[in-house]
Amino acid sequence: MKRLLATAALATIAFAGGALAQDGQITLGLSVDQLFESRVGVNNAIKAEAAGRGYGLIEVVADGDAQQQNAQIQTLITQGVDAILVCAVDQNTIERALIAAQRAGIPVVAYDRDLPDSRVVAAFVGPDSIFDGREAGKYMAEALADVEGEVTVLELIGALNDQNGIDRQKGWREEMSKLSNLKILEVPTDWDSARALAGTQNAFQANPDIDGVFAATDTHIPAVETVLRDLDKLKTVGEPGHVVVTGINGSNDGYQAVASGAADGIVVMDLDKTGRTAVALAADLIDGKEVDRVNVIPGHFYTHDDIEANADKIWGAK
């Protein structure tokens, strides 16, 4: 389960320099789906970049409630923000509010989660989830290339109504398809660790000889470790009987699992660059400049061999 850090049903107002926005000051509206570790990391980068530019910022958090997010965006429009940065709970629900923003002349930047079917979003910035999936799949395919007979791999699927979940799966499967003897066991998780745990338990009960596990978010790797430990199958990288485990995110859970050798590697997202790019895109749109519709930032794959030496580059390890 994504670790929720805080909730805020009402708007939280945070202006650059701690003061209310002055006449002529650019003010950004930040519409957040909900707060958990990686989202807070991106939001902190947004706030730092906005403050550095002297911008005001009004933040609203929907606590995972799409209807509430719709209403909060309407409030941002009423408050006269110059641009809206949004990570959507659900595209269909908020599109009406985004259309209202467009009519008010307020540009919209989607961050972290794309809204590819929106008629309003002027730009998106977020992880290159297809690339990230490929990196995790490439390592796993190479690690399992010498397995004799059928290769059985468990895929802990993210949320298939989330473009990141869709694209991570697509990239991972592109690389895994290079194994001609592959059997994939699918476990939908909807990003929920309890579902990941139950699904992993059931998968290993039915298929004791699973060779690898791919976690669409590395926050699910502790669930995999729990199951392997209970079955006396938790072997570290390089040990006979080791189950290859990869994931995507960059959380502390993922970092610790790879550092200990329980997992082989994780793709770490660049949260700081994502947040700062979102503000830069908003600034260009406010100035009437043209920007690329899609702006993706690839992550970096770290393995058991190099993750500790690069801890300062991994947001969850800090």
C-alpha positions in Angstrom: 0.0 0.0 0.0 1.3 3.5 -0.7 2.3 5.0 2.6 0.0 8.0 3.2 1.9 10.8 4.9 -0.7 13.4 5.4 -4.2 14.4 4.4 -5.9 17.7 3.8 -9.5 18.0 2.9 -9.3 21.8 2.6 -7.0 24.0 0.7 -3.5 24.5 2.2 -2.2 27.9 1.2 1.6 28.2 0.9 3.0 31.3 -0.7 6.6 31.9 -1.7 8.4 33.6 1.1 5.6 32.8 3.5 3.6 35.9 2.5 0.4 36.3 0.6 0.8 36.9 -3.1 1.3 40.5 -4.0 -0.4 42.2 -7.0 1.4 41.1 -10.1 2.9 38.0 -8.5 2.5 34.8 -10.4 0.5 32.2 -8.4 0.4 28.5 -9.2 -2.4 26.2 -8.2 -1.2 22.7 -7.2 -3.9 20.1 -7.3 -2.7 16.9 -5.6 -4.5 13.5 -5.8 -3.2 12.3 -2.4 0.0 12.4 -0.3 2.4 9.5 -0.1 6.2 9.4 -0.2 7.0 9.8 -3.9 4.2 12.3 -4.4 5.5 14.4 -1.5 9.0 14.3 -3.1 7.7 15.7 -6.4 5.6 18.3 -4.6 8.6 19.5 -2.6 10.5 20.0 -5.8 7.6 22.0 -7.2 7.5 24.2 -4.1 11.2 24.7 -4.1 11.2 25.7 -7.8 8.2 28.0 -7.4 9.8 29.7 -4.4 13.0 30.2 -6.3 11.2 32.0 -9.0 9.3 34.2 -6.5 5.9 32.5 -7.4 3.0 32.1 -5.0 1.5 28.6 -4.6 -1.9 27.4 -3.5 -2.0 23.7 -2.8 -5.1 21.5 -2.5 -5.1 17.8 -1.7 -8.0 15.6 -2.7 -7.3 12.6 -0.4 -8.0 10.3 -3.3 -11.5 11.7 -3.8 -12.1 12.6 -7.5 -15.2 14.6 -6.8 -13.4 16.6 -4.2 -10.5 17.3 -6.6 -13.0 18.5 -9.2 -14.4 21.0 -6.6 -10.9 22.0 -5.5 -9.9 22.9 -9.1 -13.0 25.0 -9.4 -11.9 26.8 -6.3 -8.4 27.4 -7.7 -10.0 29.0 -10.8 -12.1 31.3 -8.6 -9.0 32.3 -6.7 -7.5 33.4 -10.0 -4.3 31.3 -10.2 -2.1 31.8 -13.3 -1.6 28.1 -14.0 -2.7 24.8 -12.5 -0.4 21.8 -11.9 -2.5 18.7 -11.4 -1.9 15.1 -10.5 -5.4 13.6 -11.2 -7.3 11.1 -9.1 -9.4 10.3 -12.2 -9.3 12.1 -15.5 -13.0 11.7 -16.4 -14.1 13.3 -13.2 -11.9 16.4 -13.3 -12.1 17.1 -17.1 -15.1 19.3 -16.5 -13.1 21.4 -14.1 -10.1 21.5 -16.4 -12.4 22.8 -19.2 -13.5 25.6 -16.9 -9.8 26.4 -16.3 -9.2 26.6 -20.1 -12.2 28.9 -20.5 -10.7 31.1 -17.8 -7.5 31.3 -19.7 -5.6 29.2 -17.1 -3.1 26.7 -18.6 -3.0 23.2 -17.1 0.1 21.1 -16.6 -0.4 17.4 -15.6 2.5 15.9 -13.6 3.5 12.4 -12.7 0.3 10.9 -14.1 -0.6 11.8 -17.7 -4.1 12.6 -18.9 -3.7 11.5 -22.6 -7.3 11.9 -23.5 -7.8 15.3 -22.0 -8.7 18.1 -24.4 -7.3 20.7 -22.0 -3.9 19.6 -20.6 -1.3 21.7 -22.4 1.7 19.7 -21.1 2.6 16.6 -19.1 5.8 15.8 -17.2 6.5 12.6 -15.5 8.5 9.4 -15.5 9.3 7.6 -18.7 7.4 4.6 -17.5 7.9 2.6 -20.7 11.7 3.1 -20.4 11.6 2.3 -16.7 9.7 -0.9 -17.4 12.2 -1.9 -20.0 15.1 -1.4 -17.7 13.5 -3.7 -15.1 12.6 -6.2 -17.7 16.0 -6.2 -19.4 17.8 -7.1 -16.2 15.3 -9.9 -15.4 15.3 -11.4 -18.9 19.1 -11.5 -18.9 19.2 -13.0 -15.4 16.8 -15.8 -16.3 18.1 -16.4 -19.8 19.9 -19.6 -18.8 17.0 -21.2 -17.0 16.3 -24.6 -18.5 12.7 -25.4 -19.3 9.8 -23.0 -18.7 10.6 -19.6 -17.0 7.8 -18.7 -14.6 7.6 -15.1 -13.6 5.1 -13.3 -11.3 4.0 -9.8 -12.3 2.6 -7.6 -9.6 0.6 -5.3 -11.8 0.0 -1.7 -10.8 -3.2 0.0 -11.7 -4.3 -0.4 -15.2 -6.4 2.8 -15.1 -3.1 4.7 -14.4 -0.9 5.5 -17.4 2.2 4.8 -15.3 1.0 1.3 -14.5 0.0 0.7 -18.1 3.4 1.9 -19.4 5.5 0.1 -16.9 3.8 -3.2 -17.8 4.3 -2.5 -21.5 8.0 -1.8 -21.2 8.7 -4.7 -18.9 6.8 -7.1 -21.2 8.7 -5.9 -24.3 11.9 -7.1 -22.7 10.6 -10.2 -21.1 9.1 -11.3 -24.5 12.6 -12.0 -25.6 12.4 -15.2 -23.5 10.8 -17.8 -25.7 10.0 -20.1 -22.7 8.2 -17.5 -20.6 5.1 -18.0 -18.5 3.7 -14.9 -16.8 1.5 -15.1 -13.7 -0.5 -11.9 -13.3 -1.6 -10.4 -10.0 -3.5 -7.1 -10.2 -2.7 -4.9 -7.1 -4.2 -1.5 -7.9 -1.0 -0.3 -6.1 -2.2 -1.9 -2.8 0.4 -3.8 -0.8 -2.2 -6.0 0.9 -3.4 -7.2 -2.5 0.2 -7.7 -3.5 0.9 -9.9 -0.5 -2.2 -12.0 -0.9 -1.6 -12.4 -4.6 2.0 -13.4 -4.1 1.0 -16.0 -1.5 -1.5 -17.5 -3.8 0.8 -17.5 -6.8 3.6 -19.3 -4.9 1.1 -21.9 -3.5 0.0 -22.8 -7.0 3.4 -22.4 -8.6 6.2 -23.1 -6.0 9.0 -22.8 -8.6 8.5 -19.2 -9.6 11.8 -17.8 -11.0 11.3 -14.1 -10.8 9.0 -11.4 -9.5 8.4 -8.0 -11.0 6.8 -5.3 -8.8 5.3 -2.4 -10.7 6.1 -0.4 -7.5 9.0 -1.4 -5.3 6.8 -0.6 -2.2 5.4 -4.1 -2.8 8.8 -5.8 -2.6 8.5 -6.3 1.3 5.4 -8.3 0.6 7.4 -10.5 -1.7 10.1 -10.9 0.9 7.5 -11.9 3.5 6.2 -14.7 1.3 9.7 -15.9 0.3 10.8 -15.9 3.9 7.8 -17.9 5.1 8.5 -20.5 2.4 12.2 -20.6 3.2 12.9 -19.3 -0.3 14.4 -15.9 0.6 17.9 -16.2 -0.9 20.2 -13.3 -1.6 21.5 -12.3 -5.0 24.1 -14.9 -6.1 22.9 -17.7 -3.7 21.5 -20.9 -5.2 17.7 -20.8 -5.4 17.6 -17.0 -5.5 14.3 -15.6 -6.9 15.1 -12.6 -9.2 13.2 -9.5 -8.0 13.0 -6.1 -9.7 10.8 -3.1 -9.3 10.2 0.6 -10.1 10.0 3.6 -7.9 13.0 4.4 -5.6 11.3 4.1 -2.2 13.1 3.2 1.0 11.5 -0.2 0.8 13.0 -0.8 -2.6 16.4 0.6 -1.6 16.7 -1.6 1.5 15.6 -4.7 -0.4 18.2 -4.2 -3.1 21.0 -3.2 -0.6 20.3 -6.4 1.4 20.4 -8.6 -1.7 16.8 -9.8 -1.3 16.0 -7.9 -4.5 18.2 -7.6 -7.6 17.5 -4.0 -8.6 15.1 -1.1 -8.9 14.5 1.7 -11.3 14.6 5.0 -9.4 12.5 7.9 -10.6 13.9 11.5 -10.7 11.4 13.2 -8.5 13.3 16.5 -8.2 13.6 17.0 -12.0 9.9 16.1 -12.5 8.7 18.7 -10.0 11.0 21.5 -11.3 10.2 20.8 -14.9 6.4 21.1 -14.1 7.0 24.6 -12.8 9.2 25.5 -15.8 6.5 24.3 -18.2 3.8 26.3 -16.3 6.1 29.4 -16.5 6.5 29.0 -20.3 2.8 28.6 -20.8 2.0 31.7 -18.7 4.4 33.6 -20.9 2.6 32.4 -24.0 5.4 30.1 -25.2 4.9 26.8 -27.0 6.0 23.7 -25.0 6.1 20.0 -25.8 2.9 18.2 -24.9 4.8 15.2 -23.5 7.9 15.5 -21.3 9.2 12.3 -19.9 12.1 11.7 -17.5 13.8 8.3 -17.5 14.7 6.7 -14.2 18.0 4.9 -13.4 18.3 1.2 -12.7 20.5 0.4 -9.7 21.5 -3.1 -8.7 22.7 -4.8 -5.6 26.3 -4.1 -6.7 26.0 -0.3 -7.0 22.9 0.9 -5.0 24.6 1.7 -1.8 27.3 3.7 -3.5 24.6 5.8 -5.2 22.4 6.2 -2.1 22.6 10.0 -2.4 20.8 9.8 -5.8 17.9 7.7 -4.5 15.1 9.8 -3.1 13.8 7.0 -0.8 17.3 6.5 0.8 17.6 10.1 2.0 
